[in-house]
Amino acid sequence: MEATQQGTSRHARIGLVEDHESVALGLATMLAPEPDLELLITAGTVGELLSTAPELDLVVLDLRLADGSSPEDNVRALRQRGLEVLVFTGADNPFLVRAAAKAGVLGVVRKSEDVQTVVSAVRAAASGELVVTTDWAAAIDSDPQLSDVGLSPRQQEVLTLYASGEKASRVARLTGLSEQTVNDYLGRIRQKYADAGRPAPTKTDLYKRAVEDGWLPVPERTPRV
């Protein structure tokens, strides 16, 4: 499928990696009525999208692509370019879902979901929010290969507070540490995750790692309205 660019930029700029034309057309149709979302580009592979993509807020990624690429490699390639990823899949292969979740996606949404659910997921992910679904939660809960990073109790405390949304200055006040010490702890925590092959360069990444390791609860899925 050739890369295609559509329209002019609105609020959230979306890219899609999908090699089934009917699925690509379906997502475009879902997003077309939404004034704050625009599908700017569709490509058949991650490499194709990265070679032609305009500035994007989110990439929606199919897990199974005809080029044989792995979901983990695709997610990492996109994240290395600073692009957040929402998986859009049939979710028929738990291994592929786990691989993508481990690589750092914002969430997993099934292609079989209704229009409102898909659009809401894209909107949330384009804003940098986690998209909590049963597939995403199951991928975290069932992955036996998440490497233990060996955080100390104090590091766990700092991570839990910071990843839950507190600023470093607030964490310092709550723990009785200096702000510099809190930042030092966060640097060591990030290094431990990186050494374990589970990088966490952003606060959102730290939140995901804290959920994966059980320091924070998996958030409840927002009920449909």
C-alpha positions in Angstrom: 0.0 0.0 0.0 1.4 3.4 -0.9 1.7 6.0 1.7 -1.1 8.6 1.4 -1.4 12.0 3.0 -4.8 13.5 3.7 -6.0 17.0 4.3 -4.5 19.6 6.5 -3.4 19.4 10.1 -6.0 19.9 12.9 -5.5 19.3 16.6 -4.3 15.7 16.8 -2.3 14.4 13.8 -2.6 10.6 13.4 -0.5 8.2 11.3 -1.6 4.6 10.6 0.5 1.6 9.8 -1.8 -1.0 8.3 -1.4 -3.1 5.1 -5.1 -4.0 4.7 -6.8 -1.3 2.7 -10.3 -2.1 4.1 -9.1 -1.6 7.6 -7.3 1.7 6.7 -10.5 2.9 5.0 -12.5 1.9 8.0 -10.4 3.9 10.5 -10.4 6.9 8.1 -14.2 6.8 8.0 -14.4 6.6 11.8 -12.1 9.6 12.3 -13.4 11.7 9.5 -16.3 13.3 11.5 -14.1 14.1 14.4 -12.9 17.8 14.2 -10.0 17.3 16.7 -8.6 14.2 15.0 -7.1 13.8 11.5 -5.6 10.8 9.8 -2.7 12.4 8.0 -0.9 9.4 6.6 -1.4 5.7 6.0 1.5 3.4 5.3 1.9 -0.4 4.9 5.1 -0.6 7.0 6.8 1.3 9.8 9.7 2.1 7.6 7.5 3.6 4.9 5.7 5.8 7.4 9.0 7.0 9.0 10.5 7.8 5.6 7.5 10.0 4.6 5.6 11.0 7.8 4.8 14.6 8.7 4.9 15.6 12.3 2.5 13.3 14.2 1.0 13.1 17.6 0.2 9.3 17.4 0.8 6.3 15.3 -1.9 3.6 15.2 -0.2 0.3 14.5 -1.4 -3.1 13.3 0.5 -6.0 14.9 0.5 -8.3 11.9 2.1 -6.8 8.8 3.0 -8.5 5.5 6.6 -7.5 5.7 7.1 -10.0 8.6 8.3 -7.3 11.0 7.9 -7.9 14.7 5.6 -5.7 16.8 8.4 -5.1 19.4 10.8 -3.9 16.7 8.1 -1.7 15.1 7.1 -0.1 18.4 10.7 0.6 19.4 11.5 2.1 16.0 8.5 4.5 16.4 9.4 5.3 20.0 13.0 6.1 19.0 11.5 8.8 16.7 9.5 10.2 19.6 6.2 8.8 18.4 3.6 7.4 20.8 1.9 4.2 19.6 -1.6 2.7 19.9 -2.0 -0.9 18.8 -5.0 -1.6 16.6 -5.4 -5.3 16.3 -7.6 -8.4 16.1 -5.8 -9.3 19.4 -5.9 -13.0 18.3 -2.3 -13.6 19.3 -1.5 -12.9 23.0 2.2 -13.2 22.4 2.2 -10.3 19.9 0.1 -8.2 22.2 2.5 -8.8 25.1 5.5 -8.0 22.9 4.0 -4.7 21.9 2.9 -3.9 25.5 6.4 -4.6 26.7 7.9 -2.3 24.1 6.0 0.7 25.4 2.7 1.3 23.7 0.0 3.5 25.2 -2.6 0.8 24.8 -4.3 -1.9 22.7 -7.7 -1.6 21.1 -9.4 -4.3 19.1 -10.5 -3.8 15.5 -13.8 -5.4 16.5 -14.7 -2.6 19.0 -17.5 -0.2 18.2 -16.8 3.2 16.6 -17.1 5.1 19.8 -14.6 2.9 21.6 -12.1 3.2 18.8 -12.4 6.9 18.4 -12.2 7.4 22.2 -9.0 5.3 22.3 -7.4 7.3 19.5 -8.3 10.6 21.1 -6.9 9.5 24.5 -3.7 8.1 23.1 -3.2 11.2 20.9 -3.3 13.2 24.1 -0.6 11.0 25.7 -3.0 9.1 27.9 -2.9 5.4 28.5 -5.7 3.5 26.9 -6.7 0.9 29.4 -8.4 -2.2 27.9 -8.7 -5.8 29.1 -6.2 -6.8 26.4 -3.6 -4.3 27.6 -4.1 -5.3 31.2 -3.9 -9.0 30.4 -0.7 -8.4 28.4 0.9 -6.9 31.5 -0.5 -9.4 34.0 0.4 -12.5 32.0 4.0 -11.6 30.8 6.3 -13.9 32.7 9.4 -12.4 31.2 9.3 -8.9 32.7 12.8 -8.6 34.2 13.0 -7.7 37.9 14.9 -4.4 38.2 15.6 -4.8 41.9 14.4 -1.5 43.3 15.1 -0.8 46.9 12.1 0.1 49.2 13.0 3.8 49.1 13.3 3.7 45.3 9.9 1.9 45.1 8.4 4.7 47.3 9.8 7.5 45.1 8.7 5.7 41.9 5.2 5.1 43.2 4.7 8.8 44.2 6.3 10.3 41.1 4.7 7.9 38.6 1.3 8.5 40.2 1.5 12.1 39.1 3.4 14.0 41.9 6.1 16.4 40.9 9.7 15.8 42.2 9.3 18.7 44.6 6.2 17.2 46.1 7.8 13.8 46.3 10.6 15.4 48.2 8.2 16.9 50.8 6.3 13.7 51.2 9.4 11.6 51.7 11.6 14.0 53.7 14.2 13.9 51.0 15.7 16.9 49.1 14.5 17.5 45.6 18.0 16.8 44.3 18.0 13.4 46.1 14.6 12.6 44.6 16.0 13.4 41.1 19.0 11.3 41.8 16.7 8.4 42.8 14.7 8.8 39.6 17.9 8.8 37.5 19.0 5.5 39.2 15.5 4.0 38.7 15.5 4.9 35.0 19.0 3.4 34.7 17.9 0.1 36.4 15.0 -0.2 34.0 17.2 0.6 31.0 19.7 -2.1 32.2 16.8 -4.6 32.4 15.8 -3.9 28.8 12.8 -1.9 29.9 13.7 1.7 29.2 11.6 4.4 30.9 12.8 7.8 29.6 9.6 9.7 30.3 7.2 10.0 33.2 4.5 8.1 31.3 7.0 5.3 30.8 7.8 5.2 34.5 4.0 5.0 35.2 3.8 2.0 32.8 6.7 0.3 34.5 5.2 0.9 37.9 2.0 -0.7 36.8 3.8 -3.6 35.2 5.7 -4.3 38.4 2.7 -3.9 40.7 3.8 -0.7 42.4 0.7 0.9 41.1 -2.6 -0.8 40.3 -3.8 -1.4 36.7 -6.3 1.5 36.3 -9.9 0.5 35.7 -11.2 0.7 32.2 -13.5 3.6 31.7 -17.1 2.3 31.2 -18.8 3.0 27.9 -21.3 5.8 28.0 
